[in-house]
Amino acid sequence: MITKKELRARVLLIVVCLAVGLYCLYTMDKSYDPLARYPYTTDENREILLKYFDSDDIDYLVNQHISPDTTVTTNDSIMY
């Protein structure tokens, strides 16, 4: 049978592991680059994409594999 001291130690270990895991997820989410999975991104068009598109638009571009040539032109404007 588990004593109260052992039970408290186990619960404390679980709580500490949970807290460390949540902190790691929070830290990774804070520094997440939404264009990390977008294979067409260059330094030139990255700033334009981040300037004009919100996170839903960027997710759509990434999931549909849309080339920036379709959405970004060289004069810093968006084509629809």
C-alpha positions as CSV (number, residue, x, y, z in Angstrom):
1,M,0.0,0.0,0.0
2,I,1.2,3.5,-0.8
3,T,1.8,5.8,2.1
4,K,0.6,9.4,2.1
5,K,4.1,10.6,1.8
6,E,4.7,8.5,-1.4
7,L,1.4,9.6,-2.8
8,R,2.2,13.3,-2.3
9,A,5.6,12.8,-3.9
10,R,4.0,11.1,-6.9
11,V,1.4,13.9,-7.3
12,L,4.1,16.5,-6.9
13,L,6.2,14.8,-9.6
14,I,3.2,14.7,-12.0
15,V,2.4,18.4,-11.3
16,V,6.1,19.4,-11.9
17,C,6.2,17.4,-15.2
18,L,3.0,19.0,-16.3
19,A,4.2,22.5,-15.5
20,V,7.5,22.0,-17.3
21,G,5.7,20.6,-20.4
22,L,3.2,23.4,-20.5
23,Y,6.0,26.0,-20.2
24,C,7.9,24.3,-23.1
25,L,4.7,24.4,-25.3
26,Y,4.2,28.1,-24.4
27,T,7.8,29.0,-25.2
28,M,7.7,27.1,-28.5
29,D,4.4,28.7,-29.5
30,K,5.7,32.2,-28.7
31,S,8.6,31.8,-31.2
32,Y,6.6,29.9,-33.9
33,D,7.3,31.1,-37.4
34,P,4.0,30.8,-39.5
35,L,6.0,30.6,-42.7
36,A,8.3,27.8,-41.6
37,R,6.5,25.2,-43.6
38,Y,6.1,27.4,-46.7
39,P,8.7,26.2,-49.2
40,Y,8.5,29.3,-51.5
41,T,9.5,31.9,-48.9
42,T,12.5,34.1,-49.5
43,D,13.7,37.0,-47.4
44,E,12.3,39.4,-50.0
45,N,8.7,38.1,-49.9
46,R,8.6,37.0,-46.3
47,E,8.1,40.6,-45.0
48,I,5.4,41.3,-47.6
49,L,3.5,38.1,-46.7
50,L,3.7,38.9,-43.0
51,K,2.7,42.5,-43.6
52,Y,-0.4,41.8,-45.7
53,F,-1.7,38.4,-44.6
54,D,-3.1,37.3,-41.3
55,S,-2.5,33.9,-39.8
56,D,-5.6,32.3,-41.5
57,D,-4.4,33.5,-44.9
58,I,-0.9,32.2,-44.3
59,D,-2.3,28.9,-43.2
60,Y,-4.2,28.7,-46.4
61,L,-1.1,29.5,-48.5
62,V,0.9,26.8,-46.7
63,N,-1.8,24.1,-46.9
64,Q,-2.7,24.8,-50.6
65,H,1.0,25.2,-51.6
66,I,0.3,28.4,-53.4
67,S,3.3,30.1,-55.0
68,P,4.1,33.7,-53.9
69,D,4.2,34.6,-57.6
70,T,0.4,34.1,-57.5
71,T,-0.1,36.4,-54.5
72,V,2.9,38.8,-54.3
73,T,4.3,41.1,-57.0
74,T,7.5,43.0,-57.0
75,N,6.0,46.4,-56.4
76,D,4.9,45.4,-52.9
77,S,1.2,45.0,-53.7
78,I,-1.2,42.0,-53.5
79,M,-2.9,40.4,-56.5
80,Y,-6.3,38.7,-55.9
